[in-house]
Amino acid sequence: MVQLRPRASRAPASASAMVDEGQPASEEAEHGLLLGQPSSGAAAEPLEEDGDGDGDEWDDEAPEELTFASAQAEAREEERRVRETARRDKTLLKEKRKRREELFIEQKKRKLLPDAVLEKLTAASQTGIKKSPGKLKEDNLQKKNEECEKRSESKKVKEKVQSIGQNKSYVARRLKDQDLRDSRQQAAIAFIQNSLYGPGTNRTTGTQKKQNAKRFKRRWMVRKMKTSKK
Amino acid sequence: MGEFKVHRVRFFNYVPSGIRCVAYNNQSNRLAVSRTDGTVEIYNLSANYFQEKFFPGHESRATEALCWAKGQRLFSAGLNGEIIEYDLQALNIKYSMDAFGGPIWSMAASPSGSQLLVGCEDGSVKLFQINPDKIQFERNFDRQKSRILSLSWHPSGTHIAAGSIDCISVFDVKSGSAIHKMLVDRQYMGVSKRKCIIWGVAFLSDGTVISVDSAGKVQFWDSATGTLVKTHLVANADVQSIAVSDQEDSFVVGTAEGTVFHFQLVSVTSNSSEKQWVRTKPFQHHTHDVRTVAHSPTALISGGTDTHLVIRPLMEKVEVKNYDAALRKITFPHRRLISCSKKRQLLLFQFSHHLDLWRLGSTVATGKHGDTLPLSKDADHLLHLKTKVSKMPAFLRSAVQILFSEDSTKLFVASNQGSLHIIRLLEGSFKHLHTFQAQSGTVESMCLLAVSPDGNWLAASGTSAGVHVYNVKRLKLHCTVPAYNFPVTALAIAPKTNNLVIAHSDQQIFEYSIPDKQYTEWSRTIQKQGFHYLWLQRDTPITHISFHPKRPMHILLHDAYMFCIIDKSLPLPNDKTLLYNPLPPTNESDVIRRRTAHAFKISKRYKPLLFMDLLDERTLVAVERPLDDIIAQLPPPIKKKKFGT
């Protein structure tokens, strides 16, 4: 990019600006040499514009001489800055992602049981001791059930795990298994109901029996009246 | 005798559960019966068919199969997929083991008694090894396509037959593979859309497999070739159960119509050695499905949805043809389910999962003998208590029998290990006073408790050592009534005299004086003379004994079909006198009345009786349960064409 030296403007206020621009003047001197090579067209235009914009008031001043070196340095500076910003952005994003990952891991760790407990679990599952059916899953075991599921996903532990830790007598079970078991039991009960009392079986109903009895009674009474009349 | 006003109570809605399985144990002559609500009862067939033990049921434990194994071990399996072993000494469940095959439909113990086979919903047949402490899974047999509904071992233990839906498979036990698959016709000589369910199979030692199915057929198969030999069509409905005798010369099948058929192996002609199976006798003792049958050496046992347990001795197998060879139908419970508070006129009904408390109605009308008096105030349903698990010490949780003392300050609890606990009840809490330990391994039947009205003595039965009498005030064993070889069915201590009256399952009654530590004179007299033969032939046990507060010579007791007041001051009847003598007409002379009167005043007016007690001097309460009321609440039976309807 070409940095143009600000013109000596009519307004006296710009005098300070001119003073400030003392430094760039030297840069521009360097730039002037290089100016020809890069976008001369681009450089030419603004000059022309300025020339147009100013109109009649300005004298045809020649643009400041920018040395090639200065322009190059500026360009480099620019590039460096851009690179820096890009790098910073990237690192910032990385940092953010890293922090988020850590947070997730932290949360996950909190959900998992302590290692000691898990060890005991796996040990107990190998021995495979079962509890009596009276001690079924409790509500406070919901979490533990999930964890057991996660941990034993690969092991496919289906057995009931003996209670560990405190002296509470509870049993940890896979929820998936319990649902399967219940559905199977329901299917079995439905099968036997259907085969004994379902359609196709020749069963009376209570009301049917009463109706039959009523009908019979009526007929019998009629018959009796007939015979008694005779 | 006196006149009494009687509260006739019929609002006890007692409905027993249908019988699902029976298993007969030859060595001990005991029968295990499981019901649809999961209750398992043990009947001692030699002790006059008395129900000596029971395991209360739970809805998660509905049993589908029951079997005995070596060493008097009882196993059951059900639709929750678990095999349960029962501890017959401690009266609880030893353990339950999941078979991991889904719901279990059938189970059979090997002839040697050391292996257990279960047939599951997923079509697998699993073999378990019976170890001294537990059972252990051994291996799976070849998996079949549909659920295994029935199993049977070959007597040698080398092969098994498994019946499922539309087919029967014969397996070789060693390899576990199916040798034959026999396809069963869906209907006899026809086509039916309904699948043919093989409800029962039996494997005989000559290789014949007998199957019973839902099309009403009894079929004989040859397991060596896998072919059908003979078909018998016995019913229009399902044939649901089969049991073969040990000698393999007879078997029994039960149908859904309530009929039980007896098949016997008879020679073709009188001289030839060739035999064939012939259907000999039909028995119609059930109104609903006969879901299970068993064959003891001398009797056919059947049970089903109509809740009766029927034991039919076979005349040709019974040696002595006396009353023992009569049909036994066990319908009503052998223990007391009702308690009565005499002062407050309240009745407590015990159901399987809840308690009901009722207040009796009252009347101000009066009438003559035999009149029914109108109620001025109806009976009130006061409370309906469901089971609740609350904080209780461990020893109380396994209580078998609970009894309050007369003044309600003490609670006596008999636990299932045979020990007895005395607890003092205080306002809102309790204090454990004492525990009497019993010898382990001596538990014979369910413990019965009785406490004396003055609160000094506690009697407990149920062990093989006899009835123990404890001194409650001094907290020690006072004496033990000598052991009798029949279990105790009812126990009570009389007021003032402190005589312990014990009724046994063979209908014997003993009276033991606790202060004197010996049998009373009256008891010795009646033992010497013996009870009337009709008294001994009653087939329901005495479940409750009570006393008259003002008349110490009277003992009131009842069984399911009669109630009796024993007047100890009157002479005892001998076999020649009429036991059930009705009230003599008033115009008879006093002399005749005195001659015919004897000690046993029996009335059969109120039956079937579940409970009878003296409320006060002039009032009795009788809780009846007509059979029709029970039948009205049973599931529907098979439609049967009745002549004229």
HADDOCK unambig.tbl for C-alpha pairs under 7 A between the chains (distance, minus, plus):
assign (segid A and resid 132 and name CA) (segid B and resid 95 and name CA) 5.86 0.50 0.50
assign (segid A and resid 132 and name CA) (segid B and resid 96 and name CA) 5.92 0.50 0.50
assign (segid A and resid 133 and name CA) (segid B and resid 96 and name CA) 6.85 0.50 0.50
assign (segid A and resid 181 and name CA) (segid B and resid 102 and name CA) 6.64 0.50 0.50
assign (segid A and resid 184 and name CA) (segid B and resid 102 and name CA) 6.41 0.50 0.50
assign (segid A and resid 184 and name CA) (segid B and resid 103 and name CA) 6.92 0.50 0.50
assign (segid A and resid 185 and name CA) (segid B and resid 79 and name CA) 5.97 0.50 0.50
assign (segid A and resid 185 and name CA) (segid B and resid 80 and name CA) 6.34 0.50 0.50
assign (segid A and resid 185 and name CA) (segid B and resid 103 and name CA) 5.97 0.50 0.50
assign (segid A and resid 188 and name CA) (segid B and resid 103 and name CA) 6.87 0.50 0.50
assign (segid A and resid 202 and name CA) (segid B and resid 638 and name CA) 5.53 0.50 0.50
assign (segid A and resid 202 and name CA) (segid B and resid 639 and name CA) 5.71 0.50 0.50
assign (segid A and resid 203 and name CA) (segid B and resid 636 and name CA) 6.08 0.50 0.50
assign (segid A and resid 203 and name CA) (segid B and resid 637 and name CA) 5.58 0.50 0.50
assign (segid A and resid 203 and name CA) (segid B and resid 638 and name CA) 4.22 0.50 0.50
assign (segid A and resid 203 and name CA) (segid B and resid 639 and name CA) 4.93 0.50 0.50
assign (segid A and resid 204 and name CA) (segid B and resid 636 and name CA) 5.71 0.50 0.50
assign (segid A and resid 204 and name CA) (segid B and resid 637 and name CA) 6.06 0.50 0.50
assign (segid A and resid 204 and name CA) (segid B and resid 638 and name CA) 6.01 0.50 0.50
assign (segid A and resid 204 and name CA) (segid B and resid 639 and name CA) 5.01 0.50 0.50
assign (segid A and resid 205 and name CA) (segid B and resid 636 and name CA) 5.61 0.50 0.50
assign (segid A and resid 206 and name CA) (segid B and resid 636 and name CA) 6.85 0.50 0.50
assign (segid A and resid 212 and name CA) (segid B and resid 645 and name CA) 6.99 0.50 0.50
assign (segid A and resid 216 and name CA) (segid B and resid 645 and name CA) 5.80 0.50 0.50
